[in-house]
Amino acid sequence: MLRWRSIRMLGVMLAAVMFIASACGTKNDNAGGSNGGTDGGNAAGGAANAEAPADEGVLKEIKERGKLVVGVKFDTKLFGLKDPGSGAVEGFDVDIAKQVAKKVLGDETKLELKEVTSKTRIPMLNNGEIDLIVATMTITEERRKEVDFSDVYFKAGQSLLVKKGSAITGIADVTKDTKVLGVKGATSIKNIEDKIPGLKVQQYENYQEAFTALRAGKGDALTTDNAILYGMTKQDDNYEVVGGTFTDEPYGIAIKKGESALVALVNETIKELQASGEYAAIYEKWIGEKPPAE
């Protein structure tokens, strides 16, 4: 009887030992799995977490899509002009957009250009039709309420375009009765109307319409950024830019608000272009001179 009780006790003790060992093994396996994720995969996981901001939001969508969609102007010589024959869109802004595509996707051809105007560009960005705006867009505090901007990538200034021989030689010759033409949505309209009390600018949908109206005698002067006006003089040398500039117009690349990862990548692109000399090459190609010293 005593022997039988000893055997039963031994069996109970053995079962208890096996249960404890099993429980510890399970705990260790779970801990090992967790540590395996940390030490092996979690090193990668940590890297992924560290890189996550670079692949968030719109930037992640661009990479998954394999294409960058950029809003540019199709009517602005030197910056973005569509060739009616070939359908190609060329200009300073287009070349900058190509460099951003190259930075983001490794290939400048992975780029789709969509036409924007001064009036349509912010709505198109904010409703998701485009990823970026690279379209002679001046950075202003008012616009910062609607979009985020990159660092400045081009410095322009507002001026006047007139027919050669015009009595208007600068902003001092403009009065409230002068027929001034401009483009809807451009900061240049408010700038000149603030400067000349009582002046009401005749507004057109885009620059080609405004320039056509000027050439048809519907206005005395056309106003916008000097860089855009110089493009018009290349289309018709009967017109000239007069009087220098009367505002500062720093251009930025516009990005939907809150897309900090994409803003950072665009700024990195601009800095690299400037440091490598590629920016100067693009500037000289389209503007015909070296970029101004900082």
C-alpha positions in Angstrom: 0.0 0.0 0.0 2.8 2.4 0.9 4.6 1.4 -2.2 1.5 2.2 -4.3 1.1 5.6 -2.6 4.7 6.4 -3.4 4.2 5.5 -7.1 1.1 7.7 -7.3 2.9 10.6 -5.6 5.8 10.2 -8.0 3.4 10.3 -10.9 1.8 13.5 -9.7 5.1 15.1 -9.2 6.3 14.1 -12.7 3.1 15.5 -14.2 3.6 18.8 -12.4 7.2 19.0 -13.6 6.1 18.4 -17.2 3.3 21.0 -16.9 5.7 23.7 -15.6 8.3 22.8 -18.3 5.6 23.1 -21.0 4.4 26.5 -19.7 7.9 27.8 -19.5 8.7 26.6 -23.0 5.6 28.3 -24.4 6.5 31.5 -22.7 10.1 31.3 -24.0 8.8 30.5 -27.5 6.6 33.6 -27.4 9.4 35.8 -26.1 11.7 34.3 -28.7 9.2 35.1 -31.4 8.9 38.6 -30.2 12.6 39.0 -29.9 13.1 37.5 -33.3 10.9 40.2 -34.7 12.9 42.8 -32.9 16.4 41.5 -33.5 16.0 40.1 -36.9 12.9 41.4 -38.6 12.6 44.3 -36.1 15.9 45.7 -37.3 14.2 45.8 -40.6 11.0 46.9 -38.9 12.8 49.7 -37.2 14.3 50.7 -40.5 10.8 50.6 -42.1 9.5 52.7 -39.2 12.3 55.2 -39.6 11.7 55.4 -43.4 7.9 55.5 -43.0 7.6 59.3 -43.3 9.2 59.1 -46.7 6.4 56.8 -47.9 3.4 58.4 -46.4 0.3 60.0 -48.0 0.6 61.3 -51.5 4.3 60.2 -51.7 3.3 56.6 -51.0 0.5 56.8 -53.6 3.0 58.2 -56.2 5.4 55.3 -55.6 2.6 52.7 -55.8 1.2 54.3 -59.0 4.7 54.5 -60.5 4.0 57.9 -62.0 4.2 61.5 -60.8 1.3 63.7 -62.0 2.3 67.4 -62.2 0.2 70.5 -63.0 2.1 72.8 -65.4 1.0 75.6 -67.7 0.6 74.8 -71.4 0.5 78.5 -72.6 3.5 80.1 -71.0 6.6 80.3 -73.2 9.9 79.5 -71.4 8.1 77.8 -68.5 5.4 75.5 -69.9 4.3 75.7 -73.6 2.6 73.0 -75.6 3.7 72.5 -79.2 0.5 72.3 -81.2 2.2 70.1 -83.8 4.0 67.5 -81.6 1.9 67.9 -78.5 5.1 68.1 -76.4 5.1 70.5 -73.4 8.4 72.2 -72.8 9.9 74.8 -70.5 11.7 75.6 -67.3 8.9 74.3 -65.1 8.6 71.1 -67.1 12.4 70.4 -66.7 12.1 71.0 -62.9 9.1 68.6 -62.8 11.2 65.9 -64.6 13.9 66.2 -62.0 11.4 65.7 -59.2 10.1 62.6 -61.0 13.7 61.3 -61.3 14.2 61.9 -57.6 11.0 60.2 -56.5 10.8 57.3 -59.0 14.3 57.1 -60.4 13.2 58.0 -63.9 12.2 61.4 -65.3 9.9 59.8 -67.9 7.6 58.5 -65.2 5.8 61.8 -65.4 2.4 62.9 -66.5 1.8 66.6 -67.2 -1.7 68.1 -66.8 -2.6 71.5 -67.9 -3.4 74.1 -65.2 -4.1 77.8 -65.2 -3.6 80.3 -62.4 -7.3 79.9 -61.6 -7.5 76.0 -61.7 -4.2 74.9 -60.2 -5.1 75.0 -56.5 -8.5 73.3 -56.9 -6.9 70.6 -59.1 -4.2 69.9 -56.4 -6.6 69.8 -53.5 -9.1 67.5 -55.2 -6.3 65.0 -56.0 -6.1 65.4 -59.8 -2.4 66.3 -59.6 0.4 65.6 -57.0 2.3 68.9 -57.4 2.0 72.3 -59.0 5.1 73.5 -60.9 3.5 76.5 -62.7 5.1 79.9 -62.1 3.3 80.1 -58.8 4.3 82.9 -56.4 4.6 82.0 -52.7 2.2 84.2 -50.7 0.8 84.0 -47.2 -2.7 83.9 -48.6 -1.9 80.8 -50.7 -0.2 79.2 -47.7 -3.6 78.9 -46.1 -4.6 76.5 -49.0 -1.4 74.7 -49.9 2.2 74.0 -48.7 5.2 75.3 -50.7 8.7 74.1 -51.4 11.7 76.3 -51.0 11.9 79.0 -53.7 13.0 77.6 -57.0 12.8 80.7 -59.2 12.8 84.5 -58.4 10.7 86.7 -60.6 9.2 90.2 -60.3 6.1 91.8 -61.8 6.4 94.1 -64.8 4.6 95.4 -67.8 4.5 94.3 -71.5 3.6 97.0 -74.1 3.9 97.5 -77.8 7.1 99.1 -78.8 6.8 102.9 -79.0 4.1 102.9 -76.2 3.9 106.0 -74.0 4.0 103.6 -71.1 7.6 103.1 -70.0 7.0 101.9 -66.5 4.5 101.6 -63.6 4.7 105.4 -63.0 2.9 105.9 -66.4 -0.1 103.7 -65.4 -3.3 105.4 -64.2 -6.7 104.2 -63.3 -7.8 104.8 -66.9 -5.1 102.7 -68.4 -6.4 99.5 -70.0 -4.3 96.8 -68.3 -4.7 93.1 -69.0 -4.1 90.2 -66.7 -4.9 86.6 -66.0 -7.5 85.3 -63.6 -6.1 83.9 -60.3 -2.7 85.6 -60.7 -1.3 87.7 -57.8 -0.3 90.3 -60.4 -3.9 91.6 -60.6 -4.2 92.4 -56.9 -0.7 93.8 -56.9 -1.3 96.4 -59.6 -4.8 97.3 -58.5 -3.5 97.9 -55.0 -0.7 100.1 -56.4 -3.0 102.1 -58.7 -6.2 103.1 -56.8 -9.3 102.8 -59.1 -7.6 100.6 -61.7 -9.6 97.6 -62.8 -7.6 95.0 -64.7 -9.3 93.2 -67.6 -9.0 89.5 -66.8 -8.5 86.6 -69.2 -8.4 82.8 -68.6 -4.8 82.3 -69.5 -1.7 84.1 -70.8 -2.2 83.4 -74.5 -5.7 84.8 -74.4 -4.4 87.9 -72.6 -1.5 88.4 -75.1 -3.8 87.8 -78.0 -6.0 90.6 -76.6 -3.1 92.9 -76.2 -2.0 92.3 -79.8 -5.5 93.0 -81.0 -5.5 96.4 -79.4 -7.8 95.6 -76.5 -5.4 96.9 -73.9 -2.5 99.3 -73.3 -0.4 96.9 -71.3 -0.3 93.3 -70.0 1.0 92.7 -66.5 2.4 89.6 -64.9 5.9 88.3 -63.8 8.7 89.5 -66.0 9.9 86.0 -66.8 6.6 85.2 -68.4 6.5 88.5 -70.3 10.0 87.8 -71.7 8.5 84.6 -73.2 5.9 86.7 -75.0 8.5 89.0 -76.5 10.1 85.9 -78.0 6.7 85.1 -79.7 6.4 88.7 -81.1 9.3 91.1 -81.1 7.0 94.0 -81.6 6.4 94.0 -77.9 8.8 94.8 -75.0 9.0 94.6 -71.2 9.4 98.1 -69.7 10.2 99.7 -66.4 11.9 96.9 -64.5 10.0 95.1 -61.7 7.8 96.6 -59.0 7.2 93.4 -56.9 9.1 90.3 -55.8 7.6 87.1 -57.0 9.4 84.0 -55.5 8.1 80.8 -57.2 7.5 77.6 -55.2 6.3 74.1 -56.0 2.9 73.7 -54.4 1.9 70.5 -52.5 -1.3 69.6 -50.7 -1.2 70.7 -47.1 0.1 68.2 -44.6 2.3 66.2 -47.0 5.5 66.9 -45.2 7.3 63.9 -46.6 6.7 65.1 -50.2 7.7 68.7 -49.3 11.0 67.4 -47.8 11.7 65.3 -50.9 11.0 68.2 -53.3 13.2 70.5 -51.2 16.0 67.9 -51.3 15.6 67.8 -55.1 16.0 71.6 -55.4 19.1 71.7 -53.2 20.7 68.9 -55.1 20.0 70.5 -58.5 21.6 73.8 -57.2 24.6 72.0 -55.7 25.3 69.9 -58.8 25.0 72.8 -61.3 22.0 71.2 -63.1 19.8 74.0 -61.9 22.0 76.6 -63.5 22.0 74.6 -66.8 18.2 74.4 -66.8 18.0 78.2 -66.1 20.4 79.1 -68.8 18.7 76.8 -71.3 15.3 78.6 -70.9 16.1 82.1 -69.5 19.2 82.7 -71.6 21.4 83.8 -68.7 22.9 82.5 -65.5 20.7 82.5 -62.4 21.2 85.5 -60.1 23.6 85.2 -57.2 21.9 84.5 -53.9 
